[in-house]
């Protein structure tokens, strides 16, 4: 016998979505520290999520970010948007999610928080509401985050790279890494950020540095990747105010 069939229409179905699956790195270890650090981390994470969700509100948010949906569990966040049927609106939907994820990474690595983020973005079938998330797009976005991204970057699925490259509005969000993985260039929308991102990096290093001043190999690799990415993008911008701000380990 089907559960609730008498009162439920059983009419749910997946649709085409752009989906981002994000993981805030280090949250598990923060949960296992003393209560003071736990509570600070809880409130930082809550306000990080809240500040990005507020960007999508109809009143007071950023234009064209309306309609983005969120699902949050601890250190994981799903950001998604149903894709329109017309090509022009579809591009805007994709751009909206790329923009929203960029703001999430900006807020996370800046001086207000000082945490690194890893994730994956894809396009595919998804069902999402306040109760559950289901679909092949969720599985693929998680696979990109868990198996492909590796570094504090948001990997973009190869299946949508060519679609993004065809349009100037979305191509600026793409960067090709040394290992052949395309990832989200969140610095493309961030200007005069040198001091903010440098102060954020100092917070990141302070939190993960061992008592003897060194880092574990895995953490060091992530720090170096982040440092190289930020410094490269700051150099590209040639913003005079930020010339004195560069990350270093």
C-alpha positions in Angstrom: 0.0 0.0 0.0 1.4 3.4 -0.9 1.8 5.8 2.0 -0.5 8.8 2.1 -1.9 7.9 -1.3 -5.4 9.0 -0.3 -4.3 12.6 0.5 -1.2 12.9 -1.7 -1.3 13.2 -5.5 2.1 11.5 -6.0 2.7 14.1 -8.7 6.3 15.2 -7.8 8.9 15.1 -10.6 12.4 16.3 -11.2 13.2 19.2 -13.5 16.3 20.7 -15.1 18.3 22.7 -12.5 21.7 24.2 -12.1 23.0 22.8 -8.8 25.9 23.7 -6.5 27.0 21.5 -3.7 29.3 23.3 -1.2 31.3 22.1 1.8 32.8 24.6 4.3 36.1 23.0 5.2 37.1 22.3 8.8 33.6 22.4 10.3 33.8 18.9 11.7 37.0 19.7 13.6 35.4 22.9 14.9 32.5 20.8 16.3 35.0 18.7 18.3 36.8 21.6 20.1 35.9 23.4 23.3 32.4 24.9 23.7 33.5 28.4 23.2 35.0 27.7 19.8 32.0 25.5 18.9 29.6 28.3 19.7 31.6 30.9 17.8 31.8 28.6 14.8 28.1 27.8 14.9 27.2 31.5 14.8 29.8 32.3 12.1 28.4 29.5 10.0 24.8 30.5 10.6 25.5 34.1 9.7 27.5 33.1 6.6 24.5 31.1 5.3 22.0 33.8 6.3 24.0 36.7 4.6 24.0 34.8 1.3 20.4 33.8 1.5 19.4 37.4 2.1 21.0 38.3 -1.2 18.3 36.3 -3.0 15.4 38.0 -1.3 13.0 40.0 -3.5 13.2 43.1 -1.3 16.7 44.1 -0.4 18.6 41.5 -2.3 20.6 41.6 -5.5 18.6 41.9 -8.7 18.3 38.6 -10.7 19.1 36.4 -7.8 15.5 35.8 -6.9 14.2 32.2 -7.2 17.4 30.5 -5.9 16.7 27.7 -3.5 18.8 26.5 -0.6 19.1 23.3 1.5 21.5 23.4 4.4 22.9 20.6 6.7 25.7 21.6 9.0 28.7 22.3 6.8 27.0 21.4 3.5 24.9 23.8 1.4 23.0 23.2 -1.8 22.3 26.2 -3.9 20.0 25.6 -6.9 17.8 27.2 -9.5 15.3 25.7 -11.9 16.3 26.4 -15.5 14.0 28.3 -17.8 13.1 26.9 -21.2 14.2 29.9 -23.3 17.9 30.3 -24.0 18.2 33.9 -22.8 16.5 33.2 -19.5 18.5 30.0 -19.1 21.8 31.9 -19.3 20.5 34.3 -16.7 19.5 31.4 -14.4 23.0 29.9 -14.7 24.6 33.3 -14.1 22.5 33.9 -11.0 23.7 30.7 -9.3 27.3 31.3 -10.3 27.0 34.8 -8.8 25.4 33.5 -5.7 28.1 30.9 -5.1 30.7 33.5 -5.8 29.3 35.7 -3.0 29.3 32.7 -0.7 33.0 32.1 -1.3 33.8 35.8 -1.0 32.0 36.0 2.4 33.7 32.8 3.6 37.4 33.6 2.7 37.2 37.3 3.7 38.2 38.8 7.0 34.7 38.4 8.5 34.9 34.6 8.5 38.2 33.2 7.3 37.1 29.8 6.1 37.8 27.9 2.9 35.1 26.3 0.7 35.1 23.4 -1.7 32.3 22.3 -4.0 30.9 21.3 -7.4 28.4 22.8 -9.9 26.5 20.9 -12.5 23.3 20.9 -14.5 20.8 18.0 -14.4 17.6 16.6 -13.0 16.6 17.7 -9.5 13.6 17.8 -7.1 13.9 20.2 -4.2 11.5 21.5 -1.6 11.5 22.2 2.2 11.4 18.5 2.9 13.9 16.8 0.6 16.3 17.0 -2.3 16.4 14.3 -4.9 18.0 13.8 -8.3 21.0 12.9 -10.5 22.2 16.5 -10.4 22.6 16.3 -6.6 24.7 13.1 -6.9 26.9 14.6 -9.6 27.5 17.9 -7.7 28.4 15.9 -4.6 30.8 13.8 -6.7 32.5 16.9 -8.0 32.9 18.3 -4.5 34.0 15.1 -2.9 36.2 13.5 -5.6 37.2 16.1 -8.1 37.6 19.5 -6.5 40.3 18.4 -3.9 41.5 22.0 -3.3 39.4 24.9 -1.9 37.7 25.5 -5.3 34.3 24.9 -6.7 34.7 22.5 -9.7 32.4 23.1 -12.7 31.2 20.0 -14.5 32.7 19.4 -17.9 29.2 18.9 -19.4 28.4 22.6 -18.9 31.8 24.3 -19.5 31.2 24.7 -23.3 27.7 26.2 -22.6 29.3 28.7 -20.2 32.1 29.6 -22.7 29.7 30.4 -25.4 28.3 33.4 -23.5 30.3 36.3 -22.3 28.1 36.8 -19.3 29.1 33.4 -17.9 32.6 32.8 -19.4 34.2 35.2 -17.0 33.3 32.9 -14.1 35.4 30.1 -15.6 39.1 29.3 -14.9 41.0 26.2 -16.1 43.4 24.8 -13.4 46.7 23.1 -14.0 45.1 19.6 -13.6 42.5 20.3 -16.3 39.7 21.0 -14.0 37.5 24.1 -14.6 36.5 25.9 -11.4 34.5 29.0 -10.4 36.5 32.2 -10.5 34.7 34.0 -7.7 37.3 36.8 -7.7 35.9 37.9 -11.1 33.2 39.8 -9.3 35.3 41.1 -6.4 37.2 44.3 -6.7 39.6 46.1 -4.3 39.6 43.0 -2.1 43.3 42.7 -1.3 43.2 43.8 2.3 40.0 41.8 3.1 41.2 38.6 1.6 44.7 39.0 3.2 43.2 39.4 6.6 40.9 36.4 6.0 44.0 34.4 5.0 45.7 35.3 8.3 42.6 34.0 10.2 42.7 30.8 8.1 46.4 30.2 8.9 46.0 31.0 12.6 43.3 28.4 12.9 45.0 25.5 11.2 48.6 26.2 12.3 50.1 23.5 14.6 51.8 24.5 17.9 55.2 24.3 16.3 54.2 26.7 13.6 53.9 24.2 10.8 50.9 22.7 8.9 49.9 19.2 8.0 50.7 18.3 4.4 47.0 18.3 3.3 46.3 21.6 4.9 49.5 23.1 3.5 48.5 22.1 0.0 45.1 23.8 0.4 46.7 26.9 1.7 49.1 27.1 -1.1 46.4 26.6 -3.7 44.3 29.3 -2.2 47.3 31.7 -1.9 48.3 31.2 -5.6 44.8 31.6 -6.9 44.2 34.9 -5.0 47.5 36.4 -5.8 47.2 35.6 -9.5 43.7 37.2 -9.6 44.9 40.3 -7.7 47.7 40.7 -10.2 45.3 40.4 -13.1 43.1 43.2 -11.8 46.0 45.7 -11.6 44.1 47.7 -9.0 46.6 50.2 -7.6 45.1 50.2 -4.1 45.7 46.5 -3.7 49.3 46.3 -4.9 50.6 46.0 -1.4 48.3 43.2 -0.4 49.4 39.7 -1.4 49.0 36.4 0.5 52.0 34.6 1.8 52.8 31.5 4.0 
